[in-house]
């Protein structure tokens, strides 16, 4: 979601992956807000919701990749130490998250309470994921960073059911929301979501800085094998007649779900890389374009889809009407993205 952070030459496949996630995010939110209640059991709505589970995974995952880009650039250019880069970037994203919530609170004036300002949403979790993965990068020598990040991803996934069992009074609610769900303000708690940031660091360390296309192709093949291994492993553990976790909820706390989503994220990255090699990078692509400005698109489309200014769409559209509205909304976001990049180029 955060806009592309690497300088030219761009890694276009990251823009493709981010763009696919952005398109998936738009359709998910629009279907969720605009479709009539009686149509929410339809096959199309269910497919839209299933696809909607991946955009947040991809955004957090790509944040980890971008962290590697930032740190390698800082080390190459001597523009700052690892800790400074991590604090600056994670602090920036957290500041954007708080500013976004404050803007929504103001736009909904008179608001009911200040609770909306404390909501832990995907941007908050991206900031926490950056800080956590960055800490691993800062503390470990270069040769151990990939192993450390991989271990971090696994530990977060395995500890998620335990984190969700923390008693409600152990921390103030707005802090506990950063650790686990099932409490007020928690939309994207660190457990399990920051696992994908650690995985992004692993992928970034494997890819970023390599110039030989043959070498990059080989890395992508290994990432594909890793994804298939995770799918098989998750299927194996999920089929066991017992579990070490109580209570067990596949869709909220299961390490197997994290493994499956991690696999899907890796496959989307590999597919984006493969596609980017088949198309001319100088040719305009609306998906890649919208991925370049994903943060702006996220901010604006949320206000359109869920905000009070388009209240007449909420829960009132049929499936065909929703598809048409989403198509128009996506086109508008592409135009906004183009305007943003042209303005940035001129300034």
N, C-alpha and C positions, 0 to 999 in steps of 0.2 A: 504494500500500500504506500509505503513511504517512497517518494520519487526516487528515480535512479540516482545513484551516488557516484558512479564511476565516470571518470573523464574519458574522452575519446582516445583511442577507438573503443566504442561501446561494446559490451557483451550483449548483442541483440537478443540472444535467447533468454536472457533474464527479463528483458522488456516483454517478450512474447509470453513468458510464464506469468509475469505480473499482469499482463493484459488479459489473459485467459481468466485469471482469478478475479479481476475487476468485473469482467462481463458476467461471470458466475455470481458474483456478489450482487450486482444490480438486479438480475432476474430473481434471485432469491428474496431480496428485500421487497421488491415490487409485488411479487406473488403473495408474499406473507402479509403485506399491508392492504393490497387492493382487491384480492379475490374474495368473492362472496363466501360466507361461512358454509353454505350448503354444498359448495364445490371443493371443499378442502380434503375430501376423501377421494377425489378423482385421480386417475393415474397420472395425468399431466402435473397436477399440483404436487403429488408425492415425488415424482421424478425431479421437479424443480427443487423441492426441499432436500432431496438426497444430494443433488449437485451442490446445493448451498452449504453443505458441511465442509467443503474443501477450500473455499477462498481464504478463510481465516488461517487455515493450516499453511497455505501457500505464502500468504503475506508474512507470517512469522518465520517460516522457513527461509524465505528470501531475505529477510532481515539479517539472519545469520550469515548468509552468503555475502551480503553487502558489508557486514562487519569485517570480514576477512579482507575485502577490497579496501576499505578505509584504513585498516591497520597496515596492510602492505604498502599502501600509498604513503602513509605517514612515515613508515620505516625507510622507504626509498627516498622521500623528499626531505626527511628530517624536520617535519613540521610539528612534531609533538610526540611525547611518550605514549605508550600503550594506554596507561591509566587516564591520561588527559583526553585522548581520543574517545575512549569509552564513555567517560563522564559527560563529555560534550555532546556526543550523539544520543545517548540514552536520556540525558537531561532535556535535550531538544525535543525528542519524541514525547516524553512525559509532559513537557510544557504544552505541546500541541494538543495532547489529549485533554489536559485540564482546560485549555482555551476553548476547545471544541465543546466540552460539556458546559462551560460558562455561557457560550454563545447560545446553545440550546435552551439553557435555563432562562436567559434574557428573552429569547424569542417566544417563549411560552408564558410570558408575563400576563397576568399575575400568577406566578408559580405556586404550587401547593406547598412545597417544602424545599429545603436545601439538599435533600437526599440525592437528587439527580446529579449533583456536582461530585458525589463520592462514588459513582458507578465505575466499576473496574471493567472497562471495555477493551477492545482488541488493541487500541493504541497504547493503553496503559501496560498491557501484557507484553507488547513488543518492546517497550522500554525496559521492563523487568527482565525479559529474555536477553536483551542486549547486554544489560549489566551482568547477569549471571554468566552468560557465555563469554563475555569479555573478561570477567574475572579469571576464568579458566585460562584464557589466552595470556593474561598478564602474569599469572603465577607460574605457569609451566614453561619450560624451555621449548624452543621451536619443534624439536624432534618428538615431543610428547603431547603437543597440542591436539592433534587429531584423535589420539587415543583418549585424552582427557575429555574432549567434547563428546565423543561417542559414549564414554562412560556416563557423562552427565545426562545425555538423552535417555539412556537406559534407566538410570537411577530415578529420574523424574517420573518416568512412566511407571516403574515398579512401586514407587512411594505414593502415587496418586491416591489409591484407595485408603491408605493410612492417613494421608493429609486430610482427606474428606471426612475422616472420623474424629478430627480434633473437636473438642467440646466448644460450644458456641461462646462461652465466657472466657476462653483462654486469652483472647485478644479483643480489642475494640472491633466492632463489626466491620468498619471500613478498612481495617488492616487485615482482618481475617479473610475478607473478600479477595485479597490478593493471593491468598494461599489455596482456598478451597471454595467450591460452589455450595449451593444449598443454604446460603446465608444472604441477607440483604446486600445489595450493591454488586454482587458477584455475577458477572456475565462471562468473563474469560479469565478464570483464576490461573495462577502460575502453574499449578498442578491440574491438568497435564500439559497445558498449552506451551510452556517454555521448552518442553522437550523438542519441539520442532525447530526452535532457534538453535539449540545445540546441534541438531542434525544438519541444519543449514551451514553451521561452521565447519562441520566435517566435510560436506560437499564443497564448500568454498575453498578449504585448504587443499582439496584434491584437484580442483579445477583452476582456480585463479592464479594467474602468473604464468601459466603454460602457454606457449606460442605455437608449438608444433601441433598441427591438426591431427596427426596420427596419434599423438600422445593424448590429446583431448578425447578423441574417439575411444581410445582404450579405457579412459576413466569413465566415460559414459556407459561403456559396456559393463564395467564393474558395478556402477551404480544400478544398472538394470538388474544384474544378478543379485545385488543386495536387496533390491525391492522385492524380487520374486522370493528370495529366502525369507524375508519378513512376512510375506503373505502366507507362505507355507507354515512358518513357525507359529503365527497367530492362529491359523486354522487348527493346528495341532493342539495348542494349549486350550483353545476355546472348546474343543471337542472332549476334553477330559471330563470325567464324571464328577470331579471335585474341584474345589478352589481353595486357596489359602486365605482368601479375602472374604470378610463379612462386614457389611452387606456387599454383594456383588451386583454391579449395574454396568452392563456392557456399554451403553450409550453415554455414560457419564464418567466412569472411573476406570474402566478396564484397560490394562496395559495392552491387551490384544487389539483394542480399537486404535490405540496410539500407534501400534506397529503397522496396522493396515493403512492408516492415514499417512504415516511416514512413507510407506511404500508408494502410495498414490502420489505423494508430493515428489518423490524421486522420479517416478515415471513421467509426470507432467514436465519436469525439468528436462529429462532426456528427450521427450517428444518435442519440446520447444527448441532444443538444440538441433535436433534432426531437421525440423521444419525450417529453421533459420538458415540452414545450409542449402536448402532447396530454392529459396527465394532471393531475389536481388535486394540487398540491404538499402539500396538507394530508392527502391520503389516504396511508395506510401502504403502502409498497412494500418488500418484503423484499430486493429487489436493491439499491435505493438505501440501505436500512438497513445492509446488510452492507458496502456501500462506505464508509459513514461511519466504521466501526471496522475498516478493512481490516488495519491493522497488528496489532491484537489477534487477529483471525481468522487471519492469516498465522502468527503465533507459535504459537497453540494447535493449529491443524490440522496443522502440521508435526510436532508431537510425537505427535499421534494417528496420523497416516498412516505416519510413518517411525520413530517411537519404539519402544522395547522393550516398552512396556506393552500394545501391541496386536499383538504378534508373531504371534498366531494367524491374523491376516488376510493376512500377507505372502506373496504368491505362491500363494495357495490358493483364490482366488475365481474362479468362472465369470463370464461377462459379465453375466448377469442378476443374480447375487448382488452383483457390483461396483456395478451401477447402483442397486440397492436400498440398499446400504451408503452410497453417495455421497449419495443422497437423504436418508437419515437424518442423515449427517454435516452436510450443508448446513443441514438444519433445526436441528440443535443449534447450529451457528455463528450462525444468525439469532437464536436465543434468547439466546445469549451476547452478541451485539451489542446486542439490546434491553436486556438487563440492564445492560450497560456504559453506554449512553446515559442510561438512567433513573437510574443511580447518579450519573453526572456532573451530571445536571440537579438532583438533590437536594442535591449538595454544592456 
